[in-house]
Structures are given as structure tokens and as C-alpha cells.
Amino acid sequence: MSVLVVGSVALDSVETPFGTAERVLGGSAVFFSAAASIFCPVQVVGVVGDDYPWDELDFLRERGVDLSGVERTPGESFFWAGRYAYDLNSRDTLETRLGVFAEFSPRIPEDFRSPRFLFLGNIDPVLQLDVLRQVERPELVVCDTMNYWIEGSREALDRLLGRVDVLMVNDAEARQLAEHHNLLKAARRIHAMGPRIVIVKKGEHGAILFAEDWIFFAPGYPL
């Protein structure tokens, strides 16, 4: 059993009222791999620049994460800087530099093309569709997206939604995508677009999983 993740491998600088961190590991593929590797082998496809602290990913390798699908390209790695408010929910983006990620076109290695599970990180829906064309149909396809793609790449996103099993969005994005203020009704509308499960992320309050005939709520765990 293996899971393939295609997404960002980045560097983040984060400010909070309780501390700061400069140029630390970030990106959807990194966080997903750290969590998923507890349960099964993980294969990663992404891209980093030649400034990336490659050795800091050793903790993933020690967990059995296969990073051979991460390209190392001359240039600057994807970088994001943000400042969080006291509630750690609201945030301001201070800086975003796409670097080599701006030209990222996922190339799935031959031995990664038969995953049991596939997680499509938050990248352009056109690229997510391209990944689906490169792999054999997994048992489960999970997709993350955001308001930027809902606004700017809706046609590609609609095509993608017809081919995924699970969609992950936050509450504002669910309302935006479904064009309905009520989360339950918004989830039902998204079901009609293709995904049989919709996971709505609600920050400190946890997440809600909407299946077609049942709902599961996972509250946030205080840290």
C-alpha cells in the first residue's frame, strides 16, 4: 500500500504573537508526507531550488518517505512569509516568491505511477489533471484547492472535480465554490459536481467531513 503526493515543497517564514520562525520547511507535500508516513509508505513529487536545505528533509527519509520524485532545479525555492494574529486563525501574507515552482510541471516517475492512494496538493487544477493522466486510476483520489483556483481556473477545476473522490477546502472556499452560504447545502452541491466526500477545514474548530449520507466532525486539538 502506498500513497503518492504531488504538491509544494517550500520554505516559510512565520510570525506569531508567541514566536517567529525563519525559512523553515513548508509546503503541502512536506506536511502531508510527515503525517501520512505514520500509516503507510509515501512517494513525493515536487520541485525545489538549489537554495533548499535538502538535509533537513532527512526526517522524512527516516520515516520511509521516497523523495526521488522531487526535482532539484537551479534557482530559488518556493518561499512564503506570513504574520498570524493572536487567534492563530487570521493571517496576512507578507511575501510570496514562487521561484522554480512557477515553472513546475509534475513528471511522475515510472515506479510512482501505480499508487493505491493519490493526494493532489493545492496547485493549478490544470497540473492536477495532468497528474491524473500520468497514473493508473488509484483506489482513492484526494484533492486540495483554494479560492485563487476557484476564481481563476474554474473550468479546469470543474473537470477535475468529476475525477476525484475527496475534495478538501476551507469553509469560505466551500461557500464560494457552491455559491451557497449554508455549509451543509454547499457540501451537497459539491457532491453533485463529482466528489463523494467533502472535507471542510475550519481552522481552530477542526474539520467537518460530509459524505453523501453521513457527517463526521473532528474538533481541533489544542496544542
Beta strands, then each sheet from edge to edge (+ up, - down):
strand 1: 3-6
strand 2: 10-16
strand 3: 19-26
strand 4: 42-49
strand 5: 66-73
strand 6: 79-84
strand 7: 91-97
strand 8: 117-120
strand 9: 140-144
strand 10: 166-170
strand 11: 197-201
strand 12: 207-210
strand 13: 215-218
sheet 1: 5+ 4+ 1+ 8+ 9+ 10+ 11+ 12- 13+
sheet 2: 3+ 2- 6- 7+
end
